[in-house]
Amino acid sequence: MPRPTAAATVDANVAAAVTSELGRLCAEFVAYSRSLDPTFATEVAERLATFTLNGGSRIRPRFLWWAMRACGGTDTHVAGALRIAAALELIQSCALVHDDVMDQSALRRGRPSFHAQIAQQFQSGAPPREPDPSPFAHSVAAPAGPFAHSVAASAGPFAHSVAVLAGDLALSWADDLVATVDLLPPVRADVLRIWRAMRTEMIAGQYLDLHGQATSSRSAVQAIRTVCLKTARYTVEQPVALGAALAGADESTTRALAAAGRCAGIAFQLRDDLLGVFGDPEVTGKPCGDDLRSGKATYLLALAHARARATGATGATGATDVVEVLHGCRGSGPLSGTELARVREALRSTGAPAQVERRIERLVRASDRHLTAAHLEGPAFRHLAELLRQVASPHQDTTATQPNDLHEGMR
C-alpha cells in the first residue's frame, strides 16, 4: 500500500495509515539488520517488528494526528506526521518490552510477551508459535550442539537480556526516524525539543513507579507525579504537543492543548486505578487486585492510607484496622473473592474512592476548559476533543470499564 499523501485519506483511518507506515519502515530496519547478521535479524529485529505491528490502539499517533490537523495541518504535513507517529509506536514497544521484563509478565496482547517468546524458543528448541503472524514472522532456527543445552538451561536470564536489547533497539529505531524526518528548521527544533523531553519523562515515570513499589511509598504527591510522567505527559500531552508543533501552532494554542491532554491523561490513570480494585475482570480484561498485591503506589492507596491514619478508620465490624488490611494484601498471592471484598470495604470506609472520583471530575472539567482556551474549531478539533474526552471520562462509575484497546494503548 503506497504512503497516503492526502491528509483526508489518513483522516478516514489514522490507525491503519500509521500501521502501514510502520510496516514500510520496519521492513527497512529489518533489511539492514539482516545485512549485519541473519540470526540477529530473525530472532530480534523481525520479532520486534512483529511485536510492534501486532496490536495496540495507536492512541499516541491519533493524538498527534488530530492535534496536527486541528492546528491547521494539511497535505504537506502528512509525511512528517506519519513518520513521527511511527516513532511513537516504536518508543511504546521499547516501554512495553522493558515493562514486561520488570513486571515478569508472561503475556502481552493475549500472546507471549517478548521475553517469554525468547524463553519458549530456547527452552523447547523450537520457535514460539505466532497465532497471527506478520509479514516478518519467519521461522526461527533452533540452536544446535552444546550451545543449545547451555542456553536452554538459562533461558530465563538469557530471554530477559535479549528483551532488554530489543527494547533498546526499538528506541534506537524511533530516534532514527525522528532524527531523519524532513521538517523546516523552526519546526524541527520544536519537535526535537518535545521528543527529547518525552523520552526522559517516560523513563523517569517508570522509575518512580518502581521506586514507589520498592519503598512502599504512600505519598499522594509522588503518586500524582508518577501518573503525570508515566501516563499523562508521555501518552497524551507530548503527542498532542508534537502534532501542534508539526502544524506550526502558536505557543498559546500549544500550551492550551497540552494542558488539556495532561488533565485528561491524569484522569484516565486515576480511573484505571479505581478499576483495578472495583472493576469487573470479565469486562476490563485484567484481574482485580493486581495493583494491591504488587504494592503499586497508586493515588487511591496513598489517599486511603493518609485518611485511615488521620481518622483511625476501621472496617465495618470495627475489629480490623484499615491500614493493616491494606498492608496485608501486599506481596500476597491472587486475592480471593472474600479478601478482595474486605479490601474494597476498607478502602470505602476511608472515603478515598469517592475523593478520587471527585478529583477525576475536576480534571475532566479542567481538560474541557483548556480545550476551549485553544480557540480552535472545525471537524479535526472535534475529533481531538472527543478523543480526549474518551480518555478522561469513558465511564462515570467504578464498576464500568475502559475499552481494552484504549487501556492497552495507555500503558
Secondary structure as GFF3:
##gff-version 3
##sequence-region A 1 411
A	DSSP	alpha_helix	7	12	.	.	.	ID=ss1
A	DSSP	alpha_helix	14	36	.	.	.	ID=ss2
A	DSSP	alpha_helix	38	40	.	.	.	ID=ss3
A	DSSP	pi_helix	41	45	.	.	.	ID=ss4
A	DSSP	alpha_helix	46	53	.	.	.	ID=ss5
A	DSSP	alpha_helix	59	70	.	.	.	ID=ss6
A	DSSP	three_ten_helix	75	77	.	.	.	ID=ss7
A	DSSP	alpha_helix	78	103	.	.	.	ID=ss8
A	DSSP	beta_strand	107	108	.	.	.	ID=ss9
A	DSSP	beta_strand	111	112	.	.	.	ID=ss10
A	DSSP	alpha_helix	114	124	.	.	.	ID=ss11
A	DSSP	alpha_helix	146	153	.	.	.	ID=ss12
A	DSSP	alpha_helix	155	179	.	.	.	ID=ss13
A	DSSP	alpha_helix	185	215	.	.	.	ID=ss14
A	DSSP	alpha_helix	220	227	.	.	.	ID=ss15
A	DSSP	pi_helix	228	237	.	.	.	ID=ss16
A	DSSP	alpha_helix	238	246	.	.	.	ID=ss17
A	DSSP	alpha_helix	251	278	.	.	.	ID=ss18
A	DSSP	alpha_helix	281	284	.	.	.	ID=ss19
A	DSSP	alpha_helix	290	294	.	.	.	ID=ss20
A	DSSP	alpha_helix	299	311	.	.	.	ID=ss21
A	DSSP	alpha_helix	322	328	.	.	.	ID=ss22
A	DSSP	alpha_helix	337	350	.	.	.	ID=ss23
A	DSSP	alpha_helix	352	373	.	.	.	ID=ss24
A	DSSP	alpha_helix	379	392	.	.	.	ID=ss25
A	DSSP	alpha_helix	404	410	.	.	.	ID=ss26
###
